[in-house]
Amino acid sequence: MSCYDDCVSLNFWFQLITMKGVLIIIAAYFLYFCKGASRTFNVQSNVLNDRPIIGVLSQEQSIYLHSKYPEENYTSYIAASYVKDIESAGARVVPILIGKDRRYYEELINKINGVFLPGGATFFNQSNGFADAGQHIYDIAKELNDAGDYFPIFGTCLGFELLIILASGRDKIENRIRCYSYNNLPLNFTRDYRSSKMFKETPRDIINILKTKDVTVNAHQFCIVDENLKSHNLTDDWRVTAHSNDEYNVEFIASIEHRRYPFYGVQFHPEKSAFEWKRSKNYPHSFEAVKANRYFMDFFVQECRKSRHSFASATEENRYIIYNYEPRFTGVLGSAYHQCYFFEPRGTVSYK
């Protein structure tokens, strides 16, 4: 064989090896890409989690109820109506305690499928309290969603206000205004509300009830108005879907949602129509009121079904679930809440 033939042969084998290397690299690239795409698709796929577990954030105990259980010295609580509302929509509840470090919230959030921020009567400036816990949850949830890990939050009344204040950047001057509304009201939907995530599939009969009947329960002395969104440059991130008017005709935001994240809020109390019974409060208990208010938790639980988080085992799940706690009949003690769950002593209570 001549030198020329040897060179041709070597060149042939060199090209073949080079082509194989390129093909292997291309195959490895597509294998990795497709696997990554599959992971992303699974987060957003239609394969839903039919065993959702939702965390409900506790808050500082009121002095009034604290005085009813002096020996136990309970310092945080969750109204049972929120738990019942979630359970009625087909999910279970894990209490999230206040006063913990970020690691506690990170570990718990990676086991549950969403967080509910309840209404109540506590301040946002108490150290290691409701607002600080909410800050941890809000930041962690944003990080998860930015990474493609679908994780919803829903805030009611105080919880809704907290969401907007957290989005505003907490400051000594809170981004909300005084607003007095203790009536049952209809919703004044925005013109484009039907293209929102929360209301795009709402049945017509429920929309009609919410539009025309006094069925949303309001019980707040603060509220968020459109100007609060504008003053803190939140209009690009948050979308208003409905308003209502307080006793002094102040138009406040009644429902809102984040444009990118699955974060939602309502100023009113959907849970009260079905689960709170204090006569002096005049909550609407009609069939229409219960039916219309039922929609909001049904919607949120369906959102939580998109999360694939889970506990490591049934044993671990059982250690966290709210069934480990016994609700107390607080309505008979004069509380606005019919029943409450109480949690560990921490040494401080709310001044409200």
C-alpha positions as CSV (number, residue, x, y, z in Angstrom):
1,M,0.0,0.0,0.0
2,S,1.3,3.4,-1.0
3,C,1.8,6.4,1.3
4,Y,-1.1,8.1,-0.5
5,D,-3.4,5.1,0.3
6,D,-2.3,5.2,3.9
7,C,-3.2,8.9,4.2
8,V,-6.6,8.4,2.6
9,S,-7.3,5.5,4.9
10,L,-6.3,7.5,8.0
11,N,-8.3,10.5,6.8
12,F,-11.4,8.3,6.4
13,W,-11.1,6.8,9.9
14,F,-10.5,10.3,11.3
15,Q,-13.6,11.7,9.6
16,L,-15.7,8.7,10.8
17,I,-14.5,9.1,14.4
18,T,-15.2,12.8,14.3
19,M,-18.7,12.3,12.9
20,K,-19.4,9.7,15.6
21,G,-18.3,12.1,18.2
22,V,-20.5,14.8,16.9
23,L,-23.5,12.4,16.7
24,I,-22.9,11.3,20.3
25,I,-22.7,15.0,21.5
26,I,-25.9,15.8,19.6
27,A,-27.7,12.7,21.0
28,A,-26.6,13.6,24.5
29,Y,-27.8,17.2,24.0
30,F,-31.2,16.2,22.8
31,L,-31.5,13.5,25.5
32,Y,-30.8,16.1,28.2
33,F,-33.0,18.7,26.6
34,C,-36.0,16.4,26.2
35,K,-35.6,15.1,29.7
36,G,-35.5,18.7,31.0
37,A,-38.5,19.6,28.9
38,S,-40.3,16.6,30.3
39,R,-39.7,17.8,33.8
40,T,-41.0,21.2,33.0
41,F,-44.0,19.7,31.3
42,N,-44.8,17.6,34.3
43,V,-45.1,20.7,36.5
44,Q,-47.6,22.3,34.2
45,S,-49.3,19.2,32.9
46,N,-52.9,18.2,33.2
47,V,-52.0,15.3,35.5
48,L,-53.3,16.8,38.8
49,N,-52.6,15.9,42.4
50,D,-55.8,14.6,43.8
51,R,-54.5,14.6,47.4
52,P,-53.6,18.3,47.9
53,I,-52.5,19.5,51.3
54,I,-52.6,23.2,52.0
55,G,-50.8,25.2,54.7
56,V,-52.8,27.7,56.6
57,L,-50.7,30.4,58.4
58,S,-51.5,30.9,62.1
59,Q,-51.4,34.4,63.6
60,E,-51.0,36.0,67.0
61,Q,-53.6,35.2,69.6
62,S,-55.9,38.0,70.6
63,I,-55.7,39.2,74.2
64,Y,-59.5,38.4,74.6
65,L,-59.2,34.7,73.7
66,H,-55.8,34.4,75.4
67,S,-57.6,35.4,78.6
68,K,-60.0,32.5,78.1
69,Y,-57.2,29.9,78.2
70,P,-54.7,31.4,80.8
71,E,-53.3,28.1,81.9
72,E,-52.6,26.8,78.3
73,N,-51.1,30.2,77.4
74,Y,-51.9,29.7,73.7
75,T,-50.3,32.5,71.6
76,S,-51.3,31.6,68.0
77,Y,-54.5,30.4,66.4
78,I,-56.3,29.5,63.2
79,A,-60.1,30.0,62.8
80,A,-61.6,26.6,62.1
81,S,-63.8,28.1,59.3
82,Y,-60.8,28.4,57.1
83,V,-59.9,24.7,57.7
84,K,-63.5,23.6,57.0
85,D,-63.6,25.7,53.8
86,I,-60.5,24.0,52.5
87,E,-61.6,20.6,53.5
88,S,-65.0,21.1,51.8
89,A,-63.1,21.8,48.6
90,G,-61.3,18.5,48.7
91,A,-58.0,19.3,50.4
92,R,-56.4,18.8,53.8
93,V,-54.7,21.3,56.0
94,V,-51.4,21.6,57.7
95,P,-51.0,24.5,60.2
96,I,-48.0,26.8,59.6
97,L,-46.8,28.3,62.8
98,I,-45.5,31.8,63.2
99,G,-42.2,32.7,65.0
100,K,-40.0,30.2,63.0
101,D,-36.9,30.7,61.0
102,R,-36.7,30.6,57.2
103,R,-35.6,26.9,57.1
104,Y,-38.8,25.8,58.8
105,Y,-40.9,27.5,56.1
106,E,-38.7,26.2,53.3
107,E,-38.9,22.6,54.5
108,L,-42.7,22.8,55.0
109,I,-43.5,24.5,51.7
110,N,-41.6,21.8,49.8
111,K,-44.0,19.2,51.3
112,I,-47.3,21.0,50.8
113,N,-49.2,22.2,47.7
114,G,-50.1,25.8,48.5
115,V,-50.5,28.4,51.3
116,F,-53.6,30.1,52.5
117,L,-53.1,33.5,54.3
118,P,-56.2,34.0,56.5
119,G,-58.0,37.1,57.6
120,G,-57.8,38.2,61.2
121,A,-56.9,41.1,63.5
122,T,-53.2,41.3,64.1
123,F,-50.6,43.9,63.3
124,F,-47.9,43.6,60.6
125,N,-45.1,45.1,62.8
126,Q,-44.9,42.4,65.5
127,S,-41.5,40.7,65.5
128,N,-41.5,37.1,64.3
129,G,-45.2,37.2,63.8
130,F,-47.8,36.8,61.0
131,A,-46.1,39.3,58.6
132,D,-42.6,38.0,59.1
133,A,-43.8,34.4,58.4
134,G,-45.7,35.7,55.4
135,Q,-42.6,37.4,54.1
136,H,-40.7,34.1,54.2
137,I,-43.6,32.3,52.5
138,Y,-43.9,34.9,49.8
139,D,-40.2,35.0,49.0
140,I,-39.9,31.2,48.9
141,A,-43.1,30.9,46.7
142,K,-41.7,33.3,44.2
143,E,-38.4,31.4,44.0
144,L,-40.3,28.1,43.4
145,N,-42.4,29.6,40.7
146,D,-39.5,31.2,39.0
147,A,-37.8,27.8,38.9
148,G,-40.9,26.3,37.2
149,D,-42.3,24.7,40.4
150,Y,-46.0,25.7,40.5
151,F,-46.9,26.9,44.0
152,P,-50.1,29.0,44.7
153,I,-50.9,31.4,47.5
154,F,-54.4,32.8,48.4
155,G,-55.0,35.6,50.8
156,T,-58.3,36.6,52.4
157,C,-58.9,40.0,54.0
158,L,-55.9,40.6,56.2
159,G,-54.0,37.9,54.2
160,F,-54.8,39.7,51.0
161,E,-53.6,43.0,52.4
162,L,-50.4,41.3,53.5
163,L,-49.8,40.0,50.0
164,I,-49.9,43.5,48.6
165,I,-47.8,45.0,51.4
166,L,-45.2,42.3,50.8
167,A,-45.2,43.0,47.1
168,S,-44.8,46.7,47.9
169,G,-41.8,46.2,50.1
170,R,-42.5,46.4,53.8
171,D,-42.0,49.8,55.3
172,K,-43.0,51.7,58.4
173,I,-45.8,53.3,56.4
174,E,-47.9,50.4,55.2
175,N,-49.2,50.5,51.6
176,R,-52.9,50.4,52.6
177,I,-55.5,52.9,53.7
178,R,-58.1,53.2,56.4
179,C,-61.4,51.7,55.1
180,Y,-64.5,50.7,57.1
181,S,-66.6,48.0,55.6
182,Y,-68.7,45.7,57.8
183,N,-71.5,44.9,55.3
184,N,-72.3,42.2,52.8
185,L,-71.7,43.5,49.3
186,P,-71.8,42.7,45.6
187,L,-68.8,42.7,43.4
188,N,-68.2,45.4,40.8
189,F,-66.2,43.4,38.2
190,T,-63.7,45.1,35.9
191,R,-64.4,45.2,32.2
192,D,-61.9,42.5,31.4
193,Y,-62.4,40.2,34.4
194,R,-63.5,37.3,32.2
195,S,-60.0,37.0,30.9
196,S,-58.5,36.6,34.4
197,K,-57.3,33.3,35.8
198,M,-59.7,33.4,38.7
199,F,-62.9,34.2,36.8
200,K,-62.4,33.0,33.2
201,E,-64.2,29.7,33.9
202,T,-66.6,30.8,36.7
203,P,-70.2,29.6,35.9
204,R,-72.6,32.3,34.8
205,D,-75.0,31.8,37.6
206,I,-72.3,32.4,40.2
207,I,-71.1,35.5,38.4
208,N,-74.6,36.8,38.4
209,I,-75.0,36.2,42.2
210,L,-71.7,37.9,42.9
211,K,-72.7,40.9,40.7
212,T,-76.2,41.4,41.9
213,K,-76.5,40.1,45.5
214,D,-75.1,41.2,48.8
215,V,-73.2,38.0,49.4
216,T,-69.5,38.9,50.0
217,V,-68.8,39.3,53.7
218,N,-66.7,42.4,54.5
219,A,-65.2,42.9,57.9
220,H,-62.2,45.2,57.6
221,Q,-60.9,48.6,58.8
222,F,-58.1,48.7,56.2
223,C,-58.2,48.1,52.5
224,I,-56.1,48.3,49.3
225,V,-57.2,50.9,46.6
226,D,-56.0,51.4,43.1
227,E,-53.7,54.2,44.1
228,N,-51.8,51.8,46.4
229,L,-50.9,49.7,43.3
230,K,-50.0,52.8,41.3
231,S,-47.9,54.4,44.1
232,H,-45.7,51.3,44.4
233,N,-45.5,50.4,40.7
234,L,-47.5,47.2,41.1
235,T,-49.9,47.6,38.2
236,D,-47.6,45.6,35.9
237,D,-47.5,42.7,38.2
238,W,-51.0,42.7,39.8
239,R,-54.3,42.7,38.1
240,V,-57.5,44.0,39.7
241,T,-60.6,42.0,38.8
242,A,-63.3,43.5,41.1
243,H,-64.0,46.4,43.4
244,S,-66.6,47.1,46.2
245,N,-67.5,50.3,48.1
246,D,-67.2,50.8,51.9
247,E,-69.7,52.7,54.2
248,Y,-68.1,56.0,53.1
249,N,-68.2,55.1,49.4
250,V,-64.5,54.5,49.2
251,E,-63.9,52.1,46.3
252,F,-61.5,49.4,47.4
253,I,-60.1,46.4,45.6
254,A,-62.2,43.3,46.2
255,S,-60.3,40.7,44.2
256,I,-56.9,40.6,42.6
257,E,-54.4,38.2,41.1
258,H,-50.7,38.3,40.1
259,R,-50.1,38.4,36.4
260,R,-47.3,35.8,36.4
261,Y,-47.4,33.9,39.7
262,P,-50.4,31.9,40.9
263,F,-51.0,34.4,43.8
264,Y,-54.6,35.5,44.5
265,G,-56.4,37.7,47.0
266,V,-59.9,38.8,48.0
267,Q,-60.8,41.5,50.6
268,F,-63.9,39.7,51.7
269,H,-64.5,36.4,53.6
270,P,-65.8,33.5,51.4
271,E,-65.6,31.1,54.4
272,K,-68.1,32.9,56.7
273,S,-71.3,32.2,54.8
274,A,-71.0,28.4,55.4
275,F,-69.1,28.2,58.7
276,E,-69.5,31.3,60.9
277,W,-72.8,31.7,62.8
278,K,-72.6,34.7,65.2
279,R,-76.1,36.3,64.9
280,S,-75.0,39.8,65.4
281,K,-72.7,39.7,62.4
282,N,-75.6,39.1,59.9
283,Y,-73.5,36.9,57.6
284,P,-75.5,35.8,54.5
285,H,-76.4,32.1,54.8
286,S,-78.7,31.7,51.9
287,F,-78.3,28.9,49.3
288,E,-77.1,31.5,46.8
289,A,-74.6,33.1,49.2
290,V,-73.1,29.7,50.2
291,K,-73.0,28.6,46.5
292,A,-71.2,31.7,45.3
293,N,-68.7,31.9,48.1
294,R,-67.9,28.2,47.7
295,Y,-66.4,29.0,44.3
296,F,-63.3,30.8,45.6
297,M,-61.9,27.9,47.7
298,D,-62.8,25.4,44.9
299,F,-60.8,27.5,42.6
300,F,-57.8,27.7,44.9
301,V,-57.8,24.0,45.7
302,Q,-57.8,23.3,42.0
303,E,-54.8,25.5,41.6
304,C,-53.1,23.6,44.4
305,R,-53.7,20.3,42.6
306,K,-51.1,21.5,40.1
307,S,-48.4,21.3,42.7
308,R,-46.6,17.9,42.9
309,H,-45.1,18.5,46.4
310,S,-45.6,15.7,48.9
311,F,-44.5,14.4,52.3
312,A,-42.0,11.6,52.3
313,S,-44.5,9.1,53.8
314,A,-47.9,8.8,55.3
315,T,-46.3,8.7,58.7
316,E,-44.6,12.0,58.1
317,E,-47.8,13.5,56.7
318,N,-49.8,12.4,59.8
319,R,-47.3,14.2,62.1
320,Y,-48.0,17.5,60.4
321,I,-51.7,17.4,59.6
322,I,-54.2,19.5,61.6
323,Y,-56.1,16.5,62.8
324,N,-53.5,16.4,65.6
325,Y,-55.2,19.4,67.1
326,E,-58.6,19.8,68.6
327,P,-60.8,22.8,67.7
328,R,-62.3,24.7,70.6
329,F,-65.9,26.0,70.6
330,T,-65.0,29.7,71.0
331,G,-68.3,31.1,69.8
332,V,-69.8,30.3,73.1
333,L,-67.1,32.5,74.7
334,G,-68.1,35.5,72.7
335,S,-65.5,35.2,70.0
336,A,-66.4,36.2,66.4
337,Y,-65.1,32.8,65.4
338,H,-67.3,29.8,66.0
339,Q,-64.3,27.5,66.5
340,C,-60.6,27.9,66.7
341,Y,-57.4,25.8,66.7
342,F,-54.8,27.0,69.2
343,F,-51.0,26.4,69.0
344,E,-47.9,26.5,71.0
345,P,-47.1,29.1,73.6
346,R,-44.5,31.7,72.5
347,G,-44.9,34.4,75.1
348,T,-46.5,37.3,73.1
349,V,-50.0,38.0,72.1
350,S,-51.7,40.5,69.7
351,Y,-52.8,43.9,71.1
352,K,-56.0,43.7,69.2
